Amino acid sequence: MACPSLNSSLKDIRNFLPDVRDGLTRQERVVLWVLHETQKERGGRNVPTAMLWGRVCEHIDISPDELSAMLARLGARKDLP
């Protein structure tokens, strides 16, 4: 049986390592999934970042700045002219 602290450390590391299938981390996958589900609920309309952050926080620990940076990196955020 594995040591609990080692097992939890490996689990934490896996949250930040890109998956070989598509290069997404677990955090990115959660954000995109929550974004998709929220867009469906809103009839395809855009999702305010504050609303998305509130829902993402139910699944992972992430700051608003980290979420904004992730959305920009993933191309899920429109830049205003």
Contacts in CASP RR format, 6 or more apart in sequence:
PFRMAT RR
TARGET T0000
AUTHOR 0000-0000-0000
METHOD contacts of the structure
MODEL  1
MACPSLNSSLKDIRNFLPDVRDGLTRQERVVLWVLHETQKERGGRNVPTA
MLWGRVCEHIDISPDELSAMLARLGARKDLP
14 26 0 8 1.000
15 25 0 8 1.000
15 26 0 8 1.000
15 27 0 8 1.000
15 60 0 8 1.000
16 25 0 8 1.000
16 26 0 8 1.000
16 27 0 8 1.000
17 25 0 8 1.000
18 24 0 8 1.000
18 25 0 8 1.000
19 25 0 8 1.000
19 26 0 8 1.000
19 29 0 8 1.000
24 32 0 8 1.000
26 60 0 8 1.000
27 60 0 8 1.000
27 62 0 8 1.000
27 70 0 8 1.000
28 70 0 8 1.000
28 74 0 8 1.000
30 56 0 8 1.000
30 59 0 8 1.000
30 60 0 8 1.000
31 52 0 8 1.000
31 56 0 8 1.000
31 60 0 8 1.000
31 62 0 8 1.000
31 67 0 8 1.000
31 70 0 8 1.000
31 71 0 8 1.000
31 74 0 8 1.000
31 76 0 8 1.000
32 74 0 8 1.000
32 76 0 8 1.000
34 52 0 8 1.000
34 55 0 8 1.000
34 56 0 8 1.000
34 59 0 8 1.000
35 47 0 8 1.000
35 52 0 8 1.000
35 76 0 8 1.000
38 47 0 8 1.000
38 51 0 8 1.000
38 52 0 8 1.000
38 55 0 8 1.000
39 45 0 8 1.000
39 46 0 8 1.000
39 47 0 8 1.000
46 78 0 8 1.000
49 64 0 8 1.000
49 67 0 8 1.000
49 68 0 8 1.000
49 71 0 8 1.000
49 77 0 8 1.000
50 64 0 8 1.000
52 67 0 8 1.000
52 71 0 8 1.000
53 62 0 8 1.000
53 64 0 8 1.000
53 67 0 8 1.000
56 62 0 8 1.000
56 67 0 8 1.000
62 70 0 8 1.000
68 77 0 8 1.000
71 77 0 8 1.000
END
